[in-house]
Amino acid sequence: MNILFFLKPLTYLDPGSGSFIIQMLLAGLLGIAVAVRIYWKKIVKFFKKNKGGDIQEDLDEMDEYGTGPEGHPEDSAD
């Protein structure tokens, strides 16, 4: 007998498995998008050039929604 016949994997995916895989991929992508959306101001501030202030102090003062210590958005001065 040929031993490779017994080691052949079963490659059938039923519609439920395919749907689950697609659902997990979409959930992962949306989770990443939400995380980027929440931390967008910190990401931008991290990559901007430091203009006289210490970036670590600025990031420490900001919360995860991009507001400063007074609770006002950082970009309201525009």
C-alpha positions in Angstrom: 0.0 0.0 0.0 1.0 3.5 -0.7 1.6 5.5 2.6 0.9 8.8 0.9 -2.7 7.8 0.4 -3.3 7.8 4.1 -1.5 11.2 4.7 -3.5 13.1 2.1 -5.3 16.0 3.9 -9.0 16.7 3.5 -9.3 20.0 1.7 -13.1 20.6 1.8 -14.4 23.8 3.2 -18.1 24.0 3.7 -19.9 27.4 3.3 -20.0 27.9 7.1 -16.2 27.6 7.3 -15.7 30.0 4.5 -18.1 32.5 6.0 -16.4 32.3 9.3 -13.0 33.0 7.8 -14.3 36.0 5.9 -16.0 37.2 9.1 -12.8 36.9 11.1 -10.8 38.8 8.5 -13.3 41.6 8.3 -13.4 41.8 12.1 -9.6 42.1 12.3 -9.5 44.8 9.7 -12.3 46.8 11.4 -10.6 46.4 14.7 -7.3 47.8 13.3 -9.3 50.7 11.7 -11.0 51.6 15.0 -7.7 51.5 16.9 -6.1 53.8 14.3 -9.1 56.1 14.5 -8.9 56.3 18.3 -5.1 57.0 18.4 -4.8 59.0 15.2 -3.9 62.3 16.9 -1.1 60.5 18.9 0.2 58.9 15.8 0.3 62.2 13.9 1.8 64.0 16.8 4.5 61.3 17.1 5.6 61.7 13.5 5.4 65.5 13.4 8.6 67.4 13.9 9.1 68.6 17.5 8.6 72.4 17.5 10.2 73.5 20.8 8.2 71.2 23.1 8.9 67.7 24.4 6.8 65.2 22.5 6.8 62.8 25.4 5.2 65.5 27.6 2.6 66.2 24.9 1.7 62.6 24.6 1.5 62.1 28.4 -0.9 65.0 28.6 -3.2 63.7 25.8 -5.7 60.9 26.5 -6.7 58.3 24.0 -9.2 60.6 22.4 -6.7 63.3 21.6 -7.9 65.8 24.2 -5.5 67.8 26.4 -5.5 68.2 30.2 -8.4 70.7 30.1 -10.6 68.3 28.1 -10.6 70.4 25.0 -9.5 69.0 21.6 -6.0 69.8 20.7 -6.9 71.1 17.2 -9.5 73.6 18.4 -7.0 76.4 18.1 -7.2 76.3 14.3 
